[in-house]
Each structure stands twice: as structure tokens, then as C-alpha cells.
Amino acid sequence: MESSSNQLDRLAFDLFVKILECNRKDDNSSDLLNDEDNTMDDDNLLFNLHQIKTKILSHSHSVHPLLDQLFKNLLIEIEQNTPHNNSEQPNISEQEEHILHSLDELLEISWTQLHTGHWSDVCPEWRSLFALLCLLQVAFNIFKRSKHESILNDSNTTAHFMEQLLKKCDEGLMMGDDIYRPYIHNFADSIHEYLIETLGIPSLTDENSERTDEGHEEITSKKRKVSQDLRSQVVFLSPPVKPIPVVDFNSMSVMEFKAKYFDKQLPCIIKNAATEWAAYKNWRNMDYLLQKAAYRVVPVEIGEFYTSEDWSQQLMPFHEYMKTYVLQVGDEQESMTETTGTNRNIGYLAQHPLFEQINALRKDIQEPIYCMLGEQGEVTSVNAWFGPCNTISPLHTDPYDNILVQVCGHKYVRIYHPDATPSLYKRKTGLLQSNTSEIENMFVLHGQEKERELLMEMHPLLSEAENHCWECILSEGDMLFIPKLYWHYIQSLSISFSISYWFM
């Protein structure tokens, strides 16, 4: 079986051979930049450097000289150092640092463009260029490493080097478009495999977790106690205002669900709908998640709510997120605010298309069959929601029908019909004005009487919405249908992993 290191060398070699083939008129031509060849297939056009320059030139003349210089140097470097027989040893070029410098400069320009204005207004060509530059930077560094292997014979040095390349892959997957995604995936998967082989699975032990007899890391009893206490508050302090209807996946057909719930736009819990998923069986094993994603870089929301003034977002390795935020149990993490019952030191991997980024996790999930019921029968987005106890999505609406799949853990969900909108204090200022309520925490409705009274005093119209309200505790293996434009508030009662499928 091919080692991950050799696999990476082969991926870089194959990519650069492909780039050469896409940019030469014929084997005898010295003109590496082919301006007129329109006979290539779509895949080859991805790496035709003249085509790439032409696309981005229509949006920014300022980067043209940089692109031109980068592409010319890159092609010369590849031509001189990528042998047609991959058993030959490539020569060392004097242009390496020029190429890496150009890549860094262009990546910085592209990054700035991606972070200027609203994300939806970003020119697609900039996303495409950013993804390509990430791919080229990763491939060229691996190509360079294979030529200077003697200076990277220290495993720690090499591992750090590879972690930086994996971060660049993940940035390309998160910020770039879909065009170069398969190529970046190949590098990301192989680099992560290399890091697991070299560094092993990062430990989450110490005071945060313990090993079972089977060797798997699980939540400590101390952390589990917090989760159970919260769940008991919901179940025993007061009954649901109006329970969400429950059906069983194995006893209700899709067409019955359509007639009784989807067509009438009524929320519904489908029990046992995800119990056959590989994710349901494997994701409670933290070693499994680490094996698949430990060194991948993910975006983490820091703060109690996304509406909070001190809310921020930070990129970090998946294992660091798990250890710092998901499994941290210390006194600081367990301290709850008096009025909300939640913790302010919370990190949440929220509303992120994780499965577009990490192939190994995407293989563990399935598109719910109910998503075919939309007018177009099309899923518009699939997002991961992974975090500790007490993560909160404040009361808000979404523009699409939603199937929320609870893979691990439990969540409290409160839903309001759109008719209740006048009583739900929709925000009137800021970017969130159209779909988010001023009421940030609704869990206090199941808290102490003083807390409930304070909430109702601040929002007196809320009582008028009670006739339009449902609530439930979502359990492992459940799917919840949330109709579009319905208000919903969600709070985790334990460590929780959920997936939302928006469809139309």
C-alpha cells in the first residue's frame, strides 16, 4: 500500500504534469502560454493559465503582472524539474523563492478581496483564483519538499510543515469555489493521513476526558452531570407548551409525511430516522472523529450568541476545538449566568458546511429522503452544528424548509408559527433585522419563576404567541422538520452534533 508521503509526492507530480499538458501547444513548442487552444476539455481548462488570466483580468488589472510573472516562473520551474519519468531526480531551481513569494502576495490580495464587503457580493472569479492559489501553494511546497528532503528529515519539523499546508487546503475549501475542490480534497485527505501516521491521534485526556476499557475517549461523569441536570429541568420542571407531533420513520411513508405535515407546513419529529447512519454509530466515539478530522482547520464561533457584541469567529484545528471547548469541564466552564442558565465561555462549530470540507465525515451521512419533497427537490445547503452543552441558536427564521438531524446528544427546540411574528420582537436594526428576535434566550421559560417573570416583563407581547408555539427535546437519531419561515430557538442539553438540511 502506498504511503501517504509517497501519495503526496505523486499528487504534486501529477498536478504539475497536467498543468504542463494544458499549457503547451505541442511537445516541440517553446510557447508555454497557449493563447489560442480552445480544444481542451473543461477539466483541462481549469489549469490553462491563459484562461485563468483572462477571467481574473476582467475584474482586476492590478494583479495581471503578478499573475503573469507567477505563471511564467511556475511553468519554467515545472518544465525543468518535472521529468516525464517520475523515477528521475529533479534539479534544484533558483526560481523557487520567487514562485513562493508570488503565491504569498497573490493569496494576500485574493484574501483581501474575499473579505471586502458582504460575502454574497464577492466576485466568483476571486473565489476561484483563491482556491487555485491555495492548491498551487500546497502542491509546490510538497514538490519543493521532495527535492530538499534532507532538510526535512526531522519528523516534528515535517509535521509542522504539513499542518501549515493542511490549513491552506482547508482555507481553499472554505473560501474558494467548487471548481478546484476535488484536487484540494486529494491533498487535504493525504496530508491528514500523513499527520495521523506521524503524530498519531491527539490526546484529549487529562482532566477533560477518560479512557474506557475499549480505549475510546468519552465525556467525564462531571461533564455528563451538567448535561443530565439541564435535561431534567426541561422534562420535569414543566410540560411542553404544545408537544411537537412525533412519528416513527419505520411506520410512516414519505407520502404520508407529505400529506400530514409537509403540505400543511407543520413541524414534526421523525423518530429513528438516522439510527442506521454510520455517523449515528461512530460519532459518539471521539477517537473516531479525531481519526477523521483531528488536524483539519474549522471555523469556531466564540461567544454566547451570534447576536452578542463580543461574538467572534476563530479558525483552529478540530482537535484543539474539541479539547478547549467541547470537553473542557473546569469551574469556569461550569459556571452559569444567573439569568440565562448558560455559559459565556462557549465555542460552537455552527452552521458550517463541514461535509463539503471533510470527505471522511461526508461518507457517514445520508441526504434525508424528505428533502425530495420540495418544489425543486433540491438541497440548498448542508451544515454541521457541533458543540458543548448550552450552545444556543437564538430565536430566528430561515428562508428554506429544514430537516434537522440529531446525530449525537440532545437539544431543546422551541418553534413558533409565522403568525406569531408580531409578538416575537423581530430585530429592527443591523444585518440580523430580517430573521432574528431580540429575545436571545428562551430556556428561562423552564427556569425559576423570577427568571420567567423578568423575561415576560421585558417582552410582554410574548404571552400572545403561546397559542402558536411547539417545543420538544430532540434525541439521538431523530429528524425534525422545521417549515420555512417558522421561528425556532435551539439549545443543546449535552455535547451535541446536529446536521441541518435546507431544501426547496
KETORKOL-947662 format. One record per atom (N, C-alpha, C): x, y, z; residue in three letters. Coordinates in steps of 0.2 Angstrom, whole numbers, plus 5000, padded with zeros to 4 digits. Layout:
<nodes>
XYZALA
...
</nodes>
This chain:
<nodes>
500449945000MET
500050005000MET
500450065000MET
500350114996GLU
500750174995GLU
500650215002GLU
501250245004SER
501250285010SER
500950355008SER
500750385013SER
500450455012SER
500950505010SER
501550495012SER
502150535009SER
502250535002SER
502250465000ASN
502350454993ASN
501750474989ASN
501150464992GLN
500550484989GLN
500550564987GLN
500750604992LEU
500850674991LEU
501250694986LEU
501850664986ASP
502350674980ASP
502050664973ASP
501650604973ARG
501350584967ARG
500850634965ARG
500450654970LEU
499850704968LEU
500150774965LEU
500750794968ALA
501050854966ALA
501350844959ALA
501650794958PHE
501950774952PHE
501450774946PHE
500850734948ASP
500350734943ASP
500050794941ASP
499950844946LEU
499650904945LEU
500050944941LEU
500750944942PHE
501150994938PHE
501250964931PHE
501250894930VAL
501250864923VAL
500550894919VAL
500050894923LYS
499350914920LYS
499450984918LYS
499751024922ILE
499751094921ILE
500251104914ILE
500751074914LEU
501151074908LEU
500751054902LEU
500451004902GLU
500050974896GLU
499551024894GLU
499251064899CYS
498751114897CYS
498951174895CYS
499651184895ASN
499951254893ASN
500451244888ASN
500451194884ARG
500951184878ARG
500551164872ARG
500751194867LYS
500451184860LYS
500651114858LYS
501251094859ASP
501451034857ASP
502151024860ASP
502450964860ASP
503050944863ASP
503650984861ASP
503651014855ASN
504151044852ASN
504151124853ASN
503551144856SER
503451214856SER
503751244862SER
504151304861SER
504351344867SER
503851384870SER
503351394867ASP
502751444869ASP
502351404875ASP
502551414881LEU
502151384886LEU
501551414888LEU
501451474886LEU
500751504887LEU
500351504881LEU
499851454881ASN
499451444875ASN
498851494874ASN
498851544870ASP
498351594870ASP
497751574866ASP
497851514861GLU
497351504856GLU
496951434857GLU
497251394861ASP
497051324861ASP
496351324864ASP
495851314860ASN
495151304863ASN
494851234862ASN
495351184861THR
495151114860THR
495151074866THR
495351104872MET
495451064878MET
494751054881MET
494651004885ASP
494050994889ASP
494051034895ASP
493451034898ASP
493351084904ASP
493851074909ASP
493951014911ASP
494450994916ASP
495151024915ASP
495351024909ASN
496051044907ASN
496051124907ASN
495451154905LEU
495351224905LEU
495551254912LEU
495351214917LEU
495451234924LEU
496251254925LEU
496651224922PHE
497351244923PHE
497751274917PHE
497351294912ASN
497551334906ASN
497651404909ASN
498351424910LEU
498451484913LEU
498251554909LEU
498251544903HIS
497951604899HIS
497251614900HIS
496851554901GLN
496151564903GLN
496051594909GLN
496451574914ILE
496451604921ILE
496551674921ILE
497051694918LYS
497251764917LYS
496751804914LYS
496451784909THR
495851814906THR
495251824910THR
495151774914LYS
494551784918LYS
494651834924LYS
495251834927ILE
495351874933ILE
495451944930ILE
495751954924LEU
495952014921LEU
495352064920LEU
494752034919SER
494152074918SER
493952104925SER
494152074930HIS
493952104937HIS
494552144940HIS
495152134938SER
495652174942SER
496352174937SER
496452234935HIS
497052244931HIS
497752244935HIS
497652254941SER
498152264946SER
498552204947SER
498252144947VAL
498552084948VAL
498852044942VAL
498752074936HIS
498952044930HIS
499752034930HIS
500152084931PRO
500852074931PRO
501052024936PRO
500752024942LEU
500951974947LEU
500751904944LEU
500151894941LEU
499951834939LEU
500451804933LEU
500551854929ASP
500951844923ASP
501651814925ASP
501951854930GLN
502651834932GLN
502551764935GLN
502051754940LEU
502051684943LEU
501951634938LEU
501451634933PHE
501351584929PHE
501951564924PHE
502351624922LYS
502951604918LYS
503451574922LYS
503551594928ASN
504051564933ASN
503851494934ASN
503251484936LEU
502951414938LEU
503051364932LEU
502851384926LEU
502951344920LEU
503651324919LEU
504151374919ILE
504851364918ILE
505051314923ILE
504851324930GLU
505051284935GLU
504851204934GLU
504251204932ILE
503951134931ILE
504251104925ILE
504351144920GLU
504651114914GLU
505351084915GLU
505751124919GLN
506451104921GLN
506451044926GLN
505951044931ASN
506050994936ASN
505550944937ASN
505050944932THR
504550884932THR
504750834927THR
505150784928PRO
505350744922PRO
504750694920PRO
504750684914HIS
504150634911HIS
504250564914HIS
504850544916ASN
504950484920ASN
505050504927ASN
504550484931ASN
504550514938ASN
505050474943ASN
505450434940SER
505950404943SER
506650444943SER
506650494939GLU
507250534938GLU
507250584944GLU
507750614946GLN
507850664951GLN
507850734949GLN
507350774951PRO
507350844948PRO
507850884950PRO
508050934946ASN
508550984948ASN
508351034953ASN
508751074956ILE
508551124961ILE
508551194956ILE
508051224957SER
507951284953SER
508051344957SER
508351404954GLU
508451464958GLU
507751504958GLU
507251484955GLN
506651524955GLN
506151504960GLN
506351454964GLU
505851434969GLU
505551484974GLU
506051524977GLU
505851584981GLU
505451634978GLU
505551644972HIS
505151694968HIS
504451674967HIS
504351604966ILE
503751574965ILE
503351584971ILE
503651564977LEU
503351564983LEU
503151634985LEU
503551684984HIS
503451754986HIS
502851774982HIS
502851754975SER
502251774971SER
501551744973SER
501651684975LEU
501051654978LEU
500751684984LEU
501251704989ASP
501051734995ASP
500751804994ASP
501051844989GLU
500751904988GLU
500051904984GLU
499951854980LEU
499351854976LEU
498851824981LEU
499051774986LEU
498551754991LEU
498351804995LEU
498751854997GLU
498551905001GLU
498051954998GLU
498251964991ILE
497752014988ILE
497051974987ILE
497051914986SER
496451874985SER
496051874991SER
496451864997TRP
496151855004TRP
495751925005TRP
496151985004THR
495852045005THR
495152055001THR
495152034994GLN
494552034990GLN
494051994993GLN
494151934996LEU
493651894999LEU
493351925005LEU
493751965008HIS
493451995015HIS
493252075014HIS
493152095008THR
492952165007THR
492152155005THR
491752195009GLY
491052195008GLY
490752135010GLY
490152125008HIS
489752065010HIS
489952005006HIS
489951945010TRP
490151885006TRP
489851865000TRP
489151875000SER
488751864994SER
488951904988SER
489251964989ASP
489452004984ASP
490151994981ASP
490451944984VAL
491151934982VAL
491151904975VAL
491551934970CYS
491551904963CYS
491851834963CYS
491451784960PRO
491651714959PRO
492351704957PRO
492551744952GLU
493251734950GLU
493751744955GLU
493651784960TRP
494151794966TRP
494151734970TRP
493551704971ARG
493551634975ARG
493851584971ARG
493751584964SER
494151534960SER
494851544960SER
495051604960LEU
495851614960LEU
496151594967LEU
495751614972PHE
496051594979PHE
496151524980PHE
495651484977ALA
495651414978ALA
496251384974ALA
496351414968LEU
496851384963LEU
497551404967LEU
497651464969LEU
498251484973LEU
498451444979LEU
497851424983CYS
497951384988CYS
498251314986CYS
497951294981LEU
498151224978LEU
498851224975LEU
499051284972LEU
499751284969LEU
500251294975LEU
500051334980GLN
500551344985GLN
500651274989GLN
500151234990VAL
500251174993VAL
500651124989VAL
500451114983ALA
500751074978ALA
501451094977ALA
501651154976PHE
502351174975PHE
502751164981PHE
502451174987ASN
502851164993ASN
503051094994ASN
502551044992ILE
502650974993ILE
503150954987ILE
503150984981PHE
503650974976PHE
504350994978PHE
504351054981LYS
504951084984LYS
505251034989LYS
504851014994ARG
505050964999ARG
505350904997ARG
505050874991SER
505350814989SER
506050824986SER
506250884984LYS
506850904981LYS
507350914987LYS
507150934993HIS
507550954998HIS
507450915004HIS
507250855003GLU
507050805009GLU
507550805014GLU
508150815013SER
508650815018SER
508650865024SER
508350925022ILE
508250975027ILE
507550965031ILE
507150915029LEU
506550905032LEU
506550835035LEU
507150805037ASN
507150735040ASN
506950735047ASN
506850795050ASP
506550795057ASP
505850785057ASP
505550735060SER
504850725060SER
504450785062SER
504650815068ASN
504250875071ASN
504250935066ASN
504850945063THR
504850995058THR
504450985052THR
504450925049THR
504050905044THR
503250905046THR
503150885052ALA
502450885054ALA
502150955054ALA
502551005057HIS
502351075057HIS
502251095050HIS
502751085046PHE
502651105039PHE
502051075036PHE
501851015037MET
501250985034MET
500651015037MET
500651035043GLU
500051065047GLU
499851135043GLU
500451165042GLN
500351235038GLN
500051225031GLN
500251175028LEU
499951155021LEU
499251135022LEU
499051095027LEU
498351075028LEU
497951135029LEU
498151185033LYS
497751245035LYS
497651275028LYS
498151285024LYS
498051315017LYS
497551275013LYS
497551215013CYS
497051175010CYS
496351185012CYS
496251195019ASP
495651205022ASP
495351275020ASP
495851325020GLU
495651395018GLU
495351395011GLU
495751355007GLY
495551355000GLY
494851314999GLY
494651265003LEU
494051235003LEU
493451275006LEU
493651315011MET
493151355015MET
492951415011MET
493551455008MET
493451515005MET
493351514997MET
493651464994GLY
493651454987GLY
492951434984GLY
492951424978ASP
492351394975ASP
492451324974ASP
491951294970ASP
491951214969ASP
492451194964ASP
492651234960ILE
493051214954ILE
493651174955ILE
494051194960TYR
494651154962TYR
494551114968TYR
493951104970ARG
493851064976ARG
494150994976ARG
493950954971PRO
494250884970PRO
494950884971PRO
495350934968TYR
496050924968TYR
496350944975TYR
495950994978ILE
496251014985ILE
496050954990ILE
495450924989HIS
495250874993HIS
495750814993HIS
496050804987ASN
496550744987ASN
497150764991ASN
497350824991PHE
497950844995PHE
497750845003PHE
497250875004ALA
497050885011ALA
496950815014ALA
496650765011ASP
496550695014ASP
497250665015ASP
497650675010SER
498350635011SER
498750675016SER
498750735017ILE
499150775022ILE
498850755029ILE
498150745029HIS
497950725036HIS
498150655038HIS
498050615033GLU
498350545034GLU
499050545036GLU
499450585033TYR
500150585035TYR
500250605042TYR
499850655044LEU
499950685051LEU
499650635056LEU
499150595054ILE
498950545059ILE
499450485059ILE
499750475054GLU
500350425054GLU
500950445058GLU
501050505057THR
501650535060THR
501550555067THR
501050595069LEU
500950615076LEU
500450575080LEU
500050535076GLY
499550495080GLY
498950535081GLY
498450505084ILE
497850545086ILE
497950585092ILE
497850655092PRO
497950695098PRO
497550675104PRO
497950675110SER
497550655116SER
497150715119SER
496550695121LEU
496050735124LEU
496050725132LEU
496450685134THR
496450665141THR
496750725145THR
496850705151ASP
496950755157ASP
496350755161ASP
496150815163GLU
495550825167GLU
494950825163GLU
495050825157ASN
494450835152ASN
494050775150ASN
494450715150SER
494150655147SER
494550595150SER
494250535149GLU
494550475152GLU
494450425147GLU
494850375148ARG
494850315143ARG
494450255146ARG
494050225141THR
493650175143THR
494050105142THR
493850055144ASP
494149995143ASP
494349975136ASP
493950005132GLU
494049995124GLU
494550045122GLU
494750095126GLY
495250135123GLY
494950205120GLY
494250205120HIS
493950265117HIS
493850325123HIS
493950385120GLU
493850445125GLU
493150455125GLU
492950465131GLU
492250485132GLU
492150545137GLU
491550575138ILE
491450635142ILE
491550605149ILE
491850645153THR
491850635160THR
491250635164THR
491150605170SER
490550605173SER
490350675176SER
490850715177LYS
490750785179LYS
490450825173LYS
490650815167LYS
490350845162LYS
489650815160LYS
489550755161ARG
488950725160ARG
488450745165ARG
488650755171LYS
488150785176LYS
487850845174LYS
488250895171VAL
487950955169VAL
487450945164VAL
487550905159SER
487050885154SER
486450855156SER
486450815161GLN
485950775164GLN
485450825168GLN
485850875172ASP
485450925176ASP
485050965171ASP
485350985166LEU
484951035161LEU
484350995158LEU
484450935156ARG
483950895153ARG
483350885158ARG
483550875164SER
483050865169SER
482550925170SER
482850985170GLN
482551045170GLN
481951045165GLN
482151035159VAL
481651035154VAL
481050985154VAL
481250925156VAL
480750865157VAL
480350875163VAL
480650895168PHE
480250885175PHE
479950955177PHE
480251015176LEU
480051075179LEU
479351095176LEU
479251085170SER
478651105167SER
478551065160SER
477951045159PRO
477751015152PRO
477851055147PRO
477951025140PRO
477951075135PRO
477351115134PRO
477451175131VAL
476851215130VAL
476351175125VAL
476651155119LYS
476251105115LYS
476751065112LYS
476750995113PRO
477250955110PRO
477250955103PRO
477850945100ILE
477850935093ILE
477650865091ILE
477250855086PRO
477050795084PRO
477650745082PRO
477550685084VAL
478050635084VAL
477850575079VAL
478250555074VAL
478050495070VAL
478650455070VAL
478550395068ASP
479150345068ASP
479350335060ASP
480050335059PHE
480250335052PHE
480050265049PHE
480050215053ASN
479850145050ASN
479150135049ASN
478650175052SER
477950165051SER
477650215047SER
477950275045MET
477650325041MET
477950325034MET
477650325029SER
477950335022SER
478050405021SER
478450415016VAL
478650485014VAL
478050525012VAL
477550485008MET
476950515005MET
476550535011MET
476450495016GLU
476050515022GLU
476350575026GLU
476950575026PHE
477350635029PHE
477150695025PHE
477150685019LYS
477050745014LYS
476350775015LYS
475850725016ALA
475150745016ALA
474950775023ALA
475250745028LYS
475050765035LYS
475450825038LYS
476150835035TYR
476550885038TYR
476850935033TYR
477150905028PHE
477550945024PHE
477050995020PHE
476550965017ASP
476051005013ASP
475651055018ASP
475551035024LYS
475251085029LYS
475751125032LYS
476351115031GLN
476951155034GLN
476851155042GLN
476851095044LEU
476851085052LEU
477451055054LEU
477751075059PRO
478351045062PRO
478250975064PRO
478750925064CYS
478650855065CYS
479250825067CYS
479350785072ILE
479850745074ILE
479850675071ILE
480350655067ILE
480350585064ILE
480850545068ILE
480650495073LYS
481050455077LYS
481350405073LYS
481950385075ASN
482350335072ASN
482550345065ASN
482550405062ALA
482650415055ALA
483450415053ALA
483850425058ALA
484550425057ALA
484950375061ALA
484550325063THR
484950275068THR
485350225063THR
485250225057GLU
485650175053GLU
486250215050GLU
486350275051TRP
486850315048TRP
487550295051TRP
488050295048ALA
488750275051ALA
488950335056ALA
488650395054ALA
488850445059ALA
488450435066ALA
487850405066TYR
487550395072TYR
487950335076TYR
488250295073LYS
488550235076LYS
489250255078LYS
489550305074ASN
490350315075ASN
490450385079ASN
490050435078TRP
490250505080TRP
490250515088TRP
489950465092ARG
490050475099ARG
490750445101ARG
491050415097ASN
491750395099ASN
492250445096ASN
492450485101MET
492850545100MET
493550525096MET
493850465097ASP
494350445094ASP
494250445086ASP
493650415085TYR
493450415078TYR
493450485074TYR
493150535078LEU
493150595075LEU
493850625074LEU
494250615079LEU
494950635078LEU
495350605073LEU
495150535072GLN
495450495066GLN
495350535060GLN
494750555059LYS
494450585053LYS
494650655052LYS
494750695057ALA
494750765056ALA
495150805061ALA
495550765065ALA
495950805071ALA
496350865069ALA
496650865063TYR
497150915061TYR
496850965056TYR
496150955054ARG
495850995050ARG
495651065053ARG
495751115050VAL
495551185052VAL
494851205051VAL
494551225057VAL
493751235056VAL
493651305059VAL
493151335057PRO
492951405060PRO
492451395066PRO
492651425072VAL
492351415078VAL
492051485080VAL
491451485082GLU
491051545084GLU
491251555092GLU
491551605094ILE
491651615101ILE
491151675104ILE
490851645109GLY
490351695112GLY
489651655114GLY
489251695118GLU
488651665120GLU
488151655114GLU
488051715110PHE
487551715105PHE
487951745099PHE
487651725093TYR
487951765087TYR
487751835087TYR
487251855091THR
487051925092THR
487351965097THR
487851935101SER
488151965106SER
488752015103SER
488852065107GLU
489352115104GLU
490052095104GLU
490152045109ASP
490852015109ASP
490951955105ASP
490451935101TRP
490451875097TRP
491051885092TRP
491351825091SER
491951825086SER
491951755083SER
492451755078GLN
492551685075GLN
493251675074GLN
493451615075GLN
494151595075GLN
494351535072GLN
494851525068LEU
495051465064LEU
495551425069LEU
495351365070MET
495851325074MET
495751245072MET
496251205074PRO
496251135072PRO
495651105076PRO
495351055073PHE
494751025076PHE
494950995082PHE
495550965083HIS
495650935090HIS
495750985095HIS
495951045093GLU
496051105098GLU
495351125100GLU
494951125095TYR
494251155097TYR
493951105102TYR
493951035100MET
493650985105MET
493950985112MET
494650995112LYS
494950995119LYS
494751065123LYS
494751115119THR
494651185123THR
493951205124THR
493551185120TYR
492851205121TYR
492351145122TYR
492451095118VAL
491951035119VAL
491950995125VAL
492650985127LEU
492750945133LEU
492950975139LEU
493051045139GLN
493351075145GLN
492751075150GLN
492951055156VAL
492551045162VAL
492651095168VAL
493151135168GLY
493451165174GLY
492851215176GLY
493051245182ASP
492551285186ASP
492251345181ASP
492751365177GLU
492551425173GLU
492051405168GLU
492051345165GLN
491651315160GLN
490951305163GLN
490951275170GLU
490351255173GLU
489951315176GLU
490251375177SER
489951425180SER
489351455175SER
488751455177MET
488251485173MET
488051555175MET
487751585170THR
487551655172THR
486851645175THR
486751695180GLU
486151685184GLU
485451685180GLU
485451735175THR
484851745171THR
484751705165THR
485251675163THR
485151635157THR
485251555157THR
485651535163GLY
485751465163GLY
486351445158GLY
486651495155THR
487151475150THR
487851505152THR
488351475148ASN
489051495150ASN
489251545144ASN
489651595146ARG
489851645141ARG
490451625138ARG
490851575141ASN
491451555138ASN
491351495133ASN
490951505128ILE
490751455124ILE
491051455117ILE
491251405114GLY
491451395107GLY
490951355103GLY
490751365097TYR
490251325094TYR
490451325086TYR
490551265084LEU
490651255077LEU
489951255074LEU
489751305071ALA
489051315070ALA
488951335062ALA
488451315060GLN
488151325053GLN
488751335048GLN
489151275048HIS
489751275044HIS
489651215039HIS
489751225032PRO
489751165028PRO
490351115028PRO
490351085034LEU
490951045036LEU
491050985031LEU
490450965028PHE
490550905024PHE
490750915017PHE
490750975015GLU
491050995009GLU
491751005010GLU
491951015016GLN
492651025018GLN
493050955019GLN
492750915023ILE
493050845025ILE
492650785022ILE
492950755017ASN
492650705014ASN
492550645019ASN
492950635023ALA
492950575028ALA
492250575032ALA
492050635034LEU
491450645038LEU
490850645033LEU
490850665027ARG
490350665022ARG
490150595021ARG
490550545021LYS
490450475019LYS
489950445024LYS
489950475030ASP
489550445036ASP
488850475036ASP
488650515032ILE
487950545032ILE
487550535026ILE
486950535026GLN
486450525020GLN
485950585020GLN
485850605013GLU
485350655012GLU
484650625014GLU
484250665019PRO
483650635021PRO
483150635015PRO
482750585014ILE
482350575009ILE
481850625008ILE
481650655014TYR
481150705014TYR
481350775010TYR
481950775009CYS
482250835005CYS
481950834998CYS
481750774995MET
481550774989MET
480850804988MET
480450824994LEU
479850844993LEU
479750924991LEU
480250954991GLY
480251024989GLY
480051034982GLY
479851094980GLU
479651104973GLU
480151084968GLU
480851104970GLN
481351084966GLN
481751024967GLN
481550994973GLY
481850934976GLY
482650934976GLY
482850994979GLU
483551014979GLU
483751034986GLU
484251004988VAL
484551034995VAL
485051094993VAL
484951144997THR
485251204995THR
485951215000THR
485851185006SER
486451185010SER
486451135015SER
487051105017VAL
487051055022VAL
487551085027VAL
487351095034ASN
487851125038ASN
487851085045ASN
488451085048ALA
488651055054ALA
488551105060ALA
488351075065TRP
488251115072TRP
488551065077TRP
489151075079PHE
489451035084PHE
489751075090PHE
489551065096GLY
489751105101GLY
489551075108GLY
489751105113PRO
489651085120PRO
488951095123PRO
488851075129CYS
488151095132CYS
488151165132CYS
487451195131ASN
487251265132ASN
487451305126ASN
487651275120THR
487651315114THR
486951335112THR
486851395110ILE
486251425108ILE
486151455101ILE
485651445098SER
485451475092SER
484851515094SER
484951585094PRO
484351625096PRO
483751625092PRO
483151645094LEU
482551635090LEU
482651675084LEU
482551635078HIS
482651665071HIS
482251625066HIS
482251645060THR
481851615055THR
482351595049THR
482251545045ASP
482651535039ASP
482251535033ASP
482451555027PRO
482051555021PRO
481951495018PRO
482151435020TYR
482051365017TYR
481751315022TYR
481451275019ASP
481251215024ASP
481851175026ASP
481851155032ASN
482451125035ASN
482251055039ASN
482651005037ILE
482750945041ILE
483350945045ILE
483250955052LEU
483750955057LEU
483850885060LEU
484450855058VAL
484650785061VAL
485050795067VAL
484750755072GLN
485150755078GLN
485550685079GLN
486250695077VAL
486650635077VAL
486850615084VAL
487150665088CYS
487350645095CYS
487050695100CYS
486950675106GLY
486750725111GLY
485950745110GLY
485750795114HIS
485150815115HIS
485050885114HIS
484550915111LYS
484350985111LYS
483651005112LYS
483651055115TYR
482951085117TYR
482751135111TYR
482151125108VAL
481951165102VAL
481251195104VAL
481151255103ARG
480551295103ARG
480451325097ARG
479851315094ILE
479651335087ILE
478951375088ILE
478951435084TYR
478351475083TYR
478151485076TYR
477451475075HIS
477151485068HIS
477351565066HIS
477351575060PRO
477451645057PRO
476951695059PRO
476351665061ASP
475851715063ASP
476051745070ASP
476451715073ALA
476651745080ALA
477151805079ALA
477351815073THR
477951865072THR
477851935075THR
477251965075PRO
477152025079PRO
477252025086PRO
477251965089SER
477451955096SER
478151935098SER
478551925093LEU
479151895094LEU
479751945094LEU
479652015093TYR
480152065094TYR
480752055089TYR
480552055083LYS
481052055077LYS
481452115078LYS
482152095077ARG
482552155077ARG
482452205071ARG
482552265073LYS
482452325068LYS
483052355066LYS
483652335068THR
484252365066THR
484852315065THR
485252325061GLY
485852285060GLY
485752235054GLY
486252195053LEU
486152145047LEU
485652085049LEU
485552075056LEU
485052025058LEU
484352045058LEU
484152105056GLN
483552135057GLN
482952085054GLN
483152055049SER
482552025045SER
482351955048SER
482851925052ASN
482651855053ASN
482851835061ASN
482951885065THR
483151865072THR
482851905077THR
482651875082SER
482251905088SER
482751945092SER
482451995096GLU
482852025101GLU
482851975107GLU
482451925108ILE
482451885113ILE
482951825112ILE
483551835116GLU
484151795115GLU
484051725118GLU
483751725124ASN
483751655127ASN
483051645130ASN
482751585127MET
482051565129MET
482051505134MET
482651485136PHE
482651425140PHE
482451445147PHE
482451515149VAL
482251535155VAL
481551525156VAL
481151515151LEU
480451495152LEU
480351435156LEU
480851395156HIS
480851325160HIS
481251335166HIS
481451395168GLY
481951415174GLY
481451435180GLY
481851475184GLN
481451495190GLN
480951545189GLN
480451555193GLU
479851595192GLU
480151665191GLU
480651685195LYS
480851755194LYS
481151765187LYS
481551725185GLU
481851725178GLU
481251735173GLU
480751695173ARG
480151695168ARG
479851765169ARG
479751785175GLU
479451855176GLU
479851905173GLU
480451905173LEU
480951955171LEU
480851955163LEU
480851895160LEU
480851895153LEU
480151925150LEU
479651905154MET
478951925151MET
478852005153MET
479252025158GLU
479152095159GLU
479552135153GLU
480152105151MET
480452145146MET
480152135139MET
479752075138HIS
479452065132HIS
478752045133HIS
478252095135PRO
477552075137PRO
477152045131PRO
477352055125LEU
476952035120LEU
477051955119LEU
477551925122LEU
477751855121LEU
477251815123LEU
476851835128SER
476251785130SER
475751775125SER
475651825120GLU
475151815115GLU
475351765110GLU
476051745110ALA
476251695105ALA
476251625107ALA
475951615113GLU
475951545116GLU
475551495112GLU
474951525109ASN
474551485106ASN
474851455099ASN
475351485097HIS
475751475091HIS
476351435092HIS
476451405098CYS
477151385100CYS
477151305100CYS
477651275099TRP
477851205100TRP
478551195103TRP
478651145107GLU
479351135109GLU
479451055110GLU
480051045110CYS
480250965111CYS
480950965113CYS
481150905115ILE
481850885116ILE
482050835110ILE
482550855107LEU
482750815101LEU
483250765103LEU
483150705102SER
483650655104SER
484050625098SER
484550585100GLU
484950555095GLU
484550505090GLU
484650515084GLY
484350485079GLY
483750515076GLY
483550565079ASP
482950605077ASP
483050645071ASP
482550665067MET
482550715062MET
481950765064MET
482050825063LEU
481550875065LEU
481350915059LEU
480750915056PHE
480550955051PHE
480351025053PHE
480751075051ILE
480551145053ILE
480351185047ILE
479751205046PRO
479551235040PRO
479851305039PRO
479951325033LYS
480251385031LYS
479851445034LYS
480251495037LEU
479951555040LEU
479651545047LEU
479651485049TYR
479451465056TYR
480051495061TYR
479851525066TRP
480351545071TRP
480551485075TRP
481251485077HIS
481451425081HIS
482051445085HIS
482051425091TYR
482551435096TYR
482851365098TYR
483551355098ILE
483851295099ILE
484351295104ILE
484351255109GLN
484951255114GLN
485151185116GLN
485751175116SER
486051105117SER
485951085124SER
485851025126LEU
485751005133LEU
486350955135LEU
486750945130SER
487350905131SER
487850915125SER
488450885125ILE
488850895119ILE
488350865114ILE
488350905108SER
487850885103SER
488150895096SER
487950855092PHE
488150855084PHE
487550855080PHE
487350905077SER
486750905073SER
486950925066SER
486550915061ILE
486650925054ILE
485950955051ILE
485951015048SER
485351045045SER
485451035038SER
484851025035TYR
484751015028TYR
484251065025TYR
484451125022TRP
483951165019TRP
483851145012TRP
483151145011PHE
482951115004PHE
482451155001PHE
482351154995MET
481751194991MET
481551154986MET
</nodes>
